Amino acid sequence: QRFLVSASTIASLALRKRTVLPGDDVDADHCIVQCRNSCGLNYCSAECEEKSWRTHHRVLCGTPRYPRLLSLCEKPHCHPFKLAVRFATLTLLRYLAYLSRMYPYCDRKEALRYAYRPFKSLQKGVWWESVHEDAKTKREMHGDVRKVVRELRAVLKPLIPARDGVVKALFAVEAFSAFLTAFEKNNISVYVPSPAHQYEEAHPGSNLPLPPQCFSPCTGTAFYRLQSCANHSCTPSVEAETMITDTRAMCHLVALRDIKKGEEVTLSYIDCSDPSRESRRAALRDYGFVCRCERCGDD
């Protein structure tokens, strides 16, 4: 939302020790919220923290080995680890809840299928084999996965039923690797521009007296189930856009051209402005397929 501000108001901003932009009161309660147990995780709102705590974080936070588990997720190439830990924990809790509700009228495999249902359509694979890295880095990635799985098992051990082979398979290295690949290959970048930068763009010459970091955007990744189901094309029919609201980042698929009835909705997984087919295929190598869309067939 754009605010029309007078020159006198802009001038008065520079005289305040704490600069307040017009419209700050619109979302005064929207700020970073720390985990209630002060474990180090931050959330975008109290609602987000409450949902995380209720669905999975309560069984992780506060356990003696949880800080070590978090530290293992901090390496540069380990950014999907936290998501995979969350997914594995959610799956376990859904599995146990379904068993307790339906037992003895269902078997354990049926309960696991139910627990895994929200994510079954995702692209999967062995994580360290699905990324284009040298052999040494892949060995390190394999070792990092083993360490995280070992710690996650220790953290969740009180919840895992004895002699439950299904749950043990869920926390095997290969299974956790598939979780990593699912998020690595199906996520989308989220870009949140700085309000200070937006303000100066709307009011050239305002020169707000703020430190440089206040003008930097926030970036991250998000996972959306519908968007992740779209296949790739170098001539996509839609593009994914995120829209930030007060409480969430929503994803929209925006048409780039007219789409015929019955035509498949496709996205581009890469920057498809490159005119070279070989360059585009090289950029897609980590996804594990060779593009044979209409454009690549014509090049």
HELIX and SHEET records of a PDB file:
HELIX    1   1 ALA A    7  LEU A   13  1                                   7    
HELIX    2   2 ASP A   24  ASP A   27  5                                   4    
HELIX    3   3 ALA A   46  THR A   55  1                                  10    
HELIX    4   4 HIS A   57  VAL A   59  5                                   3    
HELIX    5   5 TYR A   66  LEU A   72  1                                   7    
HELIX    6   6 PRO A   76  CYS A   78  5                                   3    
HELIX    7   7 PHE A   81  MET A  102  1                                  22    
HELIX    8   8 ARG A  108  TYR A  116  1                                   9    
HELIX    9   9 ARG A  117  PHE A  119  5                                   3    
HELIX   10  10 TRP A  127  GLU A  129  5                                   3    
HELIX   11  11 ALA A  135  LEU A  156  1                                  22    
HELIX   12  12 LYS A  157  LEU A  159  5                                   3    
HELIX   13  13 GLY A  165  LEU A  170  1                                   6    
HELIX   14  14 VAL A  173  ASN A  186  1                                  14    
HELIX   15  15 PRO A  195  ALA A  202  1                                   8    
HELIX   16  16 PRO A  212  PHE A  215  5                                   4    
HELIX   17  17 GLN A  227  CYS A  229  5                                   3    
HELIX   18  18 ARG A  277  ALA A  283  1                                   7    
HELIX   19  19 ARG A  285  TYR A  287  5                                   3    
HELIX   20  20 GLU A  294  ASP A  298  1                                   5    
SHEET    1   A 2 VAL A  33  GLN A  34  0                                        
SHEET    2   A 2 ASN A  42  TYR A  43 -1                                        
SHEET    1   B 2 ASN A 187  VAL A 192  0                                        
SHEET    2   B 2 CYS A 218  PHE A 223 -1                                        
SHEET    1   C 2 ASN A 231  HIS A 232  0                                        
SHEET    2   C 2 THR A 266  LEU A 267  1                                        
SHEET    1   D 2 VAL A 238  ILE A 244  0                                        
SHEET    2   D 2 ALA A 249  ALA A 255 -1                                        
END                                                                             
